[in-house]
């Protein structure tokens, strides 16, 4: 059975193209039912995220016809000529298709290598196809193995252990400075998107309270309500500064909002408790001079970016180990798939041997003399099946070995010839 894949992702197509071809959860079931025609395409699933649109299928009619079917379906479903998307599409088949699915599930093909969301999205795509009835023997084996490979990559490599976003780096820095974040208070000065994400990650990691201040009071109140936190007026946020353990600043101001002398005064009442300040503003809103204060740690955008870039390099190193795992898993799966393909042949071998045995029984029945019904049934239902199992066992082993080696066994052809001669 041939596995094929057709798709586009963030590397091959702009977001406008991916948006136009995407399938949402409400439309994917209907799309799958139209994709799988049980002639050219026997099984199918669709992986559709913000960064990729991919169709995976089993194609008993052959690779080329199967890939043409996927292309025509995609163009027809979105009323778009193939000439306008051909340059953005990639096509995979056989081991290359299997490797691609394993890499996607393991987040090696993601915009951010090692991100965890893609495995959940692959699982969702699999479940949609199961619900639509378009998953069968081949793709169920493929997707189960892909999920298993992704877990192995995550468990055996450090590909997801080095944070590569501002919010996750903020949590990493806070954890290094404070250890347990359970009793730590976050002060959000300004309400920029990245600052909000960083605060959200810190709260999710265990920080106990969020205080928000912003020039626009309504924005501060809405954000505080979202996290169950408090609000302080922008003019008076220094009053709560001694309470904060982590300060995240992003106001869009043209000058420093958090100043050295004010922080120095606030630190006197903190009794040497450490203070982490994260400045996500451009231009900077926190005076760099505060880094000279005892127990005060300051990181700006450049610092965060340098941490992120270093972590990305570490993930790329781990990706090499992950690729080795995937290469090995692809080889094992292809061998497994070849043994699956002999299933119908195994059935036919046993059927031919059974027919031969029954024919011999019929030919020599008179020589057995008078038999009662129980004896007749024992020959038909016990002796012949046992004989067939015994004779077929070495044949099946030979067929499986040939399949694993990529060779064609001639046993079935010989049995067919024997039946014709007989």
C-alpha positions as CSV (number, residue, x, y, z in Angstrom):
1,X,0.0,0.0,0.0
2,X,1.4,3.4,-1.0
3,X,1.5,6.3,1.5
4,X,1.4,9.7,-0.2
5,X,1.4,13.3,1.1
6,X,0.8,16.7,-0.5
7,X,0.9,20.0,1.3
8,X,2.4,23.5,1.8
9,X,3.8,25.1,5.0
10,X,5.3,28.4,6.3
11,X,8.5,27.8,4.3
12,X,6.8,27.2,0.9
13,X,3.8,29.5,0.9
14,X,2.8,32.9,2.3
15,X,0.2,33.2,5.0
16,X,-2.4,34.5,2.5
17,X,-2.1,31.3,0.5
18,X,-2.2,29.1,3.6
19,X,-5.3,30.9,4.8
20,X,-7.1,30.4,1.5
21,X,-6.4,26.7,1.5
22,X,-7.0,26.0,5.2
23,X,-9.8,23.7,6.5
24,X,-11.4,24.5,9.8
25,X,-12.8,21.8,12.2
26,X,-16.3,22.3,10.9
27,X,-15.5,21.6,7.2
28,X,-12.7,19.0,7.5
29,X,-15.1,16.0,7.9
30,X,-17.0,16.8,4.7
31,X,-13.7,17.5,2.9
32,X,-12.4,14.1,3.9
33,X,-15.5,12.3,2.7
34,X,-15.0,13.9,-0.7
35,X,-11.3,13.2,-0.8
36,X,-11.5,9.5,-0.1
37,X,-13.1,7.9,-3.2
38,X,-12.0,4.3,-2.3
39,X,-10.6,3.9,-5.8
40,X,-7.6,6.1,-6.2
41,X,-7.5,7.2,-2.5
42,X,-8.4,4.5,0.1
43,X,-7.7,6.4,3.3
44,X,-7.0,10.1,4.1
45,X,-6.5,12.8,6.7
46,X,-6.0,16.5,6.6
47,X,-3.6,18.5,8.9
48,X,-4.5,22.1,8.8
49,X,-2.9,24.7,11.1
50,X,-1.8,28.3,10.8
51,X,1.5,27.1,9.5
52,X,0.6,24.2,7.2
53,X,-2.1,22.5,5.1
54,X,-1.3,18.9,4.4
55,X,-3.2,15.8,3.1
56,X,-1.9,12.3,3.9
57,X,-3.4,9.3,2.1
58,X,-3.0,5.7,1.2
59,X,-3.2,5.2,-2.6
60,X,-3.8,1.6,-3.8
61,X,-4.0,2.9,-7.4
62,X,-0.4,4.1,-7.4
63,X,1.7,7.1,-6.4
64,X,1.2,9.4,-9.4
65,X,-2.6,8.9,-9.6
66,X,-2.8,9.3,-5.9
67,X,-0.9,12.6,-5.9
68,X,-2.8,13.9,-8.9
69,X,-6.0,13.1,-7.0
70,X,-4.9,15.1,-3.9
71,X,-3.9,18.1,-6.1
72,X,-7.1,18.1,-8.0
73,X,-9.1,17.7,-4.8
74,X,-7.4,20.7,-3.2
75,X,-7.8,22.9,-6.2
76,X,-11.4,21.9,-6.6
77,X,-12.3,22.4,-3.0
78,X,-10.9,25.9,-2.9
79,X,-11.7,26.8,-6.6
80,X,-8.1,27.7,-7.4
81,X,-6.1,26.7,-10.5
82,X,-3.3,24.3,-9.9
83,X,-0.9,26.6,-11.8
84,X,-1.3,29.2,-9.0
85,X,-0.3,26.8,-6.2
86,X,2.1,24.3,-7.8
87,X,5.2,26.3,-6.9
88,X,4.1,26.3,-3.2
89,X,3.3,22.5,-2.9
90,X,5.6,19.7,-1.9
91,X,4.8,16.1,-2.7
92,X,6.1,13.1,-0.8
93,X,5.5,9.3,-1.2
94,X,6.7,6.1,0.5
95,X,9.5,6.5,3.1
96,X,9.7,10.2,2.4
97,X,6.0,10.7,3.2
98,X,6.4,8.6,6.4
99,X,9.5,10.6,7.5
100,X,7.7,13.9,6.8
101,X,4.7,12.9,9.0
102,X,7.1,11.8,11.8
103,X,9.0,15.1,11.6
104,X,5.8,17.2,11.7
105,X,4.5,15.3,14.7
106,X,7.9,15.7,16.5
107,X,7.9,19.5,15.8
108,X,11.1,19.3,13.6
109,X,9.2,20.9,10.7
110,X,7.7,23.7,12.8
111,X,8.4,27.4,12.6
112,X,9.8,27.0,16.2
113,X,11.6,23.7,16.5
114,X,10.4,21.8,19.6
115,X,7.1,23.6,20.1
116,X,4.6,21.3,21.8
117,X,1.4,22.5,20.1
118,X,1.8,20.6,16.8
119,X,1.5,17.1,18.4
120,X,-1.9,18.1,19.7
121,X,-2.9,19.4,16.3
122,X,-1.8,16.1,14.6
123,X,-3.8,14.1,17.1
124,X,-6.8,16.3,16.4
125,X,-6.4,15.7,12.6
126,X,-6.2,12.0,13.3
127,X,-9.3,12.0,15.4
128,X,-11.3,14.0,12.8
129,X,-10.4,11.4,10.2
130,X,-11.4,8.6,12.5
131,X,-14.7,10.3,13.1
132,X,-15.2,10.8,9.4
133,X,-14.5,7.1,8.7
134,X,-11.5,7.8,6.4
135,X,-8.9,6.0,8.5
136,X,-8.1,2.4,7.8
137,X,-5.4,-0.2,8.3
138,X,-2.5,1.8,6.8
139,X,-3.0,5.3,8.2
140,X,-4.0,4.1,11.6
141,X,-0.7,2.3,11.8
142,X,1.1,5.4,10.5
143,X,-0.5,7.9,12.9
144,X,-0.1,5.7,15.9
145,X,3.6,5.3,15.1
146,X,3.9,9.1,14.4
147,X,2.5,9.9,17.9
148,X,4.8,7.3,19.5
149,X,7.8,8.7,17.7
150,X,7.0,12.3,18.8
151,X,6.8,11.1,22.4
152,X,10.1,9.3,22.0
153,X,11.8,12.4,20.6
154,X,10.5,14.5,23.4
155,X,11.6,12.0,26.1
156,X,15.0,11.1,24.6
157,X,16.2,14.6,23.5
158,X,16.2,18.1,25.1
159,X,14.5,19.6,22.0
160,X,11.7,21.3,24.0
161,X,13.7,22.1,27.2
162,X,15.2,25.5,26.1
163,X,12.5,28.2,25.9
164,X,12.4,30.2,22.7
165,X,9.8,32.9,23.3
166,X,9.8,36.0,25.4
167,X,7.1,34.7,27.7
168,X,8.9,31.3,28.3
169,X,12.3,33.0,28.8
170,X,10.7,35.3,31.4
171,X,9.6,32.2,33.3
172,X,13.0,30.6,33.0
173,X,14.8,33.7,34.3
174,X,12.3,34.1,37.2
175,X,12.7,30.4,38.2
176,X,16.5,30.7,38.2
177,X,16.4,33.8,40.5
178,X,13.6,32.8,42.8
179,X,13.2,29.0,42.5
180,X,9.6,28.6,43.6
181,X,7.3,31.3,42.2
182,X,4.3,30.4,44.4
183,X,4.5,33.5,46.5
184,X,5.8,36.0,43.9
185,X,4.0,39.1,42.8
186,X,4.2,40.4,39.2
187,X,3.9,44.1,38.4
188,X,3.0,44.8,34.8
189,X,3.9,48.4,33.9
190,X,2.1,49.1,30.6
191,X,0.0,46.5,28.8
192,X,1.9,45.6,25.6
193,X,1.1,42.2,24.0
194,X,4.5,40.6,24.8
195,X,4.4,41.9,28.4
196,X,0.9,40.4,28.8
197,X,2.1,37.0,27.4
198,X,5.1,37.1,29.8
199,X,2.8,37.9,32.7
200,X,0.4,35.2,31.7
201,X,3.2,32.6,31.6
202,X,4.5,33.7,35.0
203,X,1.1,33.4,36.5
204,X,0.7,30.0,34.9
205,X,4.0,29.0,36.4
206,X,2.8,29.7,39.9
207,X,3.2,33.5,40.6
208,X,0.5,34.3,43.1
209,X,-0.6,37.8,42.1
210,X,-0.6,40.3,39.2
211,X,-0.8,44.1,39.6
212,X,-1.4,46.1,36.5
213,X,-0.7,49.8,35.8
214,X,-1.3,51.5,32.5
215,X,-1.8,55.1,31.2
216,X,-5.2,54.0,30.0
217,X,-7.1,52.8,33.1
218,X,-9.7,50.8,31.2
219,X,-7.0,48.6,29.6
220,X,-5.3,48.0,33.0
221,X,-8.7,47.1,34.6
222,X,-9.5,44.7,31.8
223,X,-6.2,42.9,32.0
224,X,-6.2,42.7,35.8
225,X,-9.7,41.2,35.7
226,X,-8.5,38.6,33.2
227,X,-5.9,37.4,35.7
228,X,-7.8,38.1,38.9
229,X,-5.3,40.8,39.8
230,X,-5.2,44.3,41.1
231,X,-4.9,47.8,39.5
232,X,-2.9,50.8,40.5
233,X,-2.9,54.2,38.8
234,X,0.0,54.9,36.5
235,X,1.0,58.0,38.5
236,X,1.2,55.9,41.7
237,X,2.7,52.6,40.7
238,X,5.9,53.3,42.7
239,X,3.7,52.9,45.8
240,X,3.3,49.2,45.2
241,X,6.9,48.7,43.8
242,X,8.2,47.3,47.1
243,X,5.5,44.6,46.9
244,X,6.6,43.4,43.4
245,X,9.1,40.6,42.9
246,X,9.0,40.7,39.1
247,X,8.5,43.9,37.1
248,X,7.6,43.6,33.4
249,X,7.7,46.9,31.6
250,X,6.3,47.8,28.1
251,X,4.7,51.2,27.9
252,X,5.8,52.7,24.5
253,X,7.1,55.8,26.3
254,X,10.0,57.7,24.7
255,X,12.0,57.8,27.9
256,X,12.6,55.8,31.1
257,X,9.5,55.1,33.1
258,X,11.2,53.0,35.8
259,X,14.1,55.2,37.1
260,X,17.2,54.3,39.1
261,X,16.6,56.6,42.1
262,X,13.0,55.4,42.6
263,X,13.9,51.8,42.4
264,X,16.8,52.4,44.9
265,X,14.3,53.9,47.3
266,X,11.9,51.0,46.9
267,X,14.6,48.5,47.5
268,X,15.2,49.8,51.0
269,X,11.9,48.4,52.1
270,X,12.4,45.0,50.4
271,X,15.0,43.9,53.0
272,X,17.4,42.5,50.4
273,X,14.7,40.4,48.7
274,X,15.7,40.1,45.0
275,X,13.9,42.0,42.3
276,X,13.7,40.9,38.6
277,X,13.0,43.6,36.0
278,X,12.2,42.7,32.4
279,X,12.1,45.5,29.9
280,X,10.4,44.6,26.7
281,X,10.1,48.2,25.5
282,X,11.8,49.7,22.4
283,X,13.1,52.3,23.2
284,X,13.9,51.0,26.7
285,X,11.6,52.1,29.5
286,X,13.7,50.9,32.5
287,X,16.9,52.8,33.3
288,X,19.8,50.4,32.7
289,X,21.6,51.9,35.8
290,X,19.3,49.9,38.1
291,X,21.3,46.8,37.3
292,X,24.0,48.2,39.6
293,X,21.7,48.0,42.6
294,X,22.2,45.1,45.0
295,X,19.8,42.1,44.5
296,X,18.3,43.7,41.3
297,X,18.4,41.9,38.0
298,X,17.6,43.6,34.7
299,X,17.0,42.1,31.3
300,X,16.1,44.1,28.2
301,X,15.0,43.0,24.7
302,X,18.5,42.4,23.5
303,X,19.2,40.2,26.6
304,X,16.1,38.2,26.0
305,X,16.9,37.8,22.3
306,X,20.4,36.6,23.0
307,X,18.9,34.0,25.4
308,X,16.4,33.0,22.8
309,X,19.0,32.7,20.1
310,X,21.2,30.6,22.3
311,X,18.3,28.3,23.2
312,X,17.4,28.0,19.5
313,X,21.0,26.8,18.8
314,X,20.6,24.3,21.5
315,X,17.4,23.1,20.1
316,X,19.0,22.7,16.7
317,X,21.7,20.5,18.2
318,X,19.0,18.4,19.8
319,X,17.2,18.3,16.4
320,X,20.1,16.3,15.0
321,X,19.6,13.6,17.6
322,X,15.9,13.7,16.9
323,X,16.5,13.2,13.1
324,X,18.5,10.1,13.9
325,X,15.6,8.7,15.9
326,X,13.2,9.4,13.1
327,X,15.5,7.9,10.4
328,X,15.6,4.6,12.5
329,X,11.8,4.7,13.1
330,X,11.0,5.2,9.4
331,X,13.1,2.1,8.5
332,X,11.3,0.1,11.1
333,X,7.9,1.3,10.0
334,X,8.5,0.6,6.3
335,X,9.5,-3.0,7.2
336,X,6.4,-3.3,9.3
337,X,4.2,-1.9,6.5
338,X,5.6,-4.4,4.0
339,X,4.6,-7.2,6.3
340,X,1.1,-5.7,6.5
341,X,0.9,-5.7,2.8
342,X,1.2,-9.6,2.7
343,X,-2.0,-10.0,4.7
344,X,-4.2,-10.7,1.7
345,X,-1.6,-13.0,0.3
346,X,-1.5,-15.0,3.6
347,X,-5.3,-15.4,3.4
348,X,-5.0,-16.7,-0.2
349,X,-2.3,-19.1,0.7
350,X,-4.4,-20.7,3.4
351,X,-7.4,-20.7,1.2
352,X,-5.6,-22.5,-1.7
353,X,-4.1,-25.1,0.7
354,X,-7.5,-25.6,2.2
355,X,-9.1,-26.1,-1.2
356,X,-6.3,-28.6,-2.2
357,X,-6.9,-30.6,1.0
358,X,-10.7,-30.6,0.6
359,X,-10.2,-31.7,-3.1
360,X,-8.0,-34.6,-1.9
361,X,-10.5,-35.5,0.7
362,X,-13.3,-35.6,-1.9
363,X,-11.2,-37.6,-4.3
364,X,-10.2,-40.3,-1.7
365,X,-13.4,-40.2,0.4
366,X,-14.5,-43.7,-0.6
367,X,-11.3,-45.2,0.6
368,X,-12.0,-44.0,4.2
369,X,-15.1,-46.2,4.5
370,X,-18.2,-45.5,6.5
371,X,-17.8,-42.4,8.8
372,X,-20.4,-40.9,11.1
373,X,-21.3,-37.2,11.2
374,X,-18.9,-36.5,14.1
375,X,-16.0,-38.1,12.3
376,X,-16.8,-36.2,9.1
377,X,-16.9,-33.0,11.1
378,X,-13.6,-33.8,12.8
379,X,-11.9,-34.3,9.4
380,X,-13.4,-31.1,8.0
381,X,-13.2,-28.8,11.0
382,X,-10.1,-30.1,12.9
383,X,-7.8,-32.2,10.7
384,X,-7.8,-30.1,7.6
385,X,-7.4,-26.7,9.4
386,X,-4.5,-28.2,11.4
387,X,-2.9,-29.5,8.3
388,X,-3.3,-26.2,6.5
389,X,-1.8,-24.3,9.5
390,X,1.2,-26.7,9.6
391,X,1.9,-26.5,5.8
392,X,1.3,-22.7,5.6
393,X,3.5,-21.7,8.5
394,X,7.0,-21.9,6.7
395,X,5.4,-20.4,3.6
396,X,4.2,-17.4,5.6
397,X,7.6,-17.0,7.3
398,X,9.2,-16.9,3.9
399,X,6.7,-14.4,2.6
400,X,7.3,-12.1,5.6
401,X,11.1,-12.3,5.3
402,X,10.9,-11.5,1.6
403,X,8.6,-8.6,2.3
404,X,11.0,-7.2,5.0
405,X,13.9,-7.5,2.5
406,X,11.9,-5.7,-0.2
407,X,11.8,-8.9,-2.3
408,X,8.9,-10.6,-3.9
409,X,8.0,-14.1,-2.8
410,X,7.0,-16.6,-5.5
411,X,5.2,-19.0,-3.2
412,X,1.7,-17.8,-4.0
413,X,2.3,-17.9,-7.7
414,X,3.5,-21.5,-7.4
415,X,0.4,-22.5,-5.4
416,X,-1.9,-20.9,-8.1
417,X,-0.1,-22.9,-10.7
418,X,-0.5,-26.1,-8.7
419,X,-4.3,-25.5,-8.4
420,X,-4.5,-25.0,-12.2
421,X,-2.6,-28.2,-12.9
422,X,-4.7,-30.0,-10.4
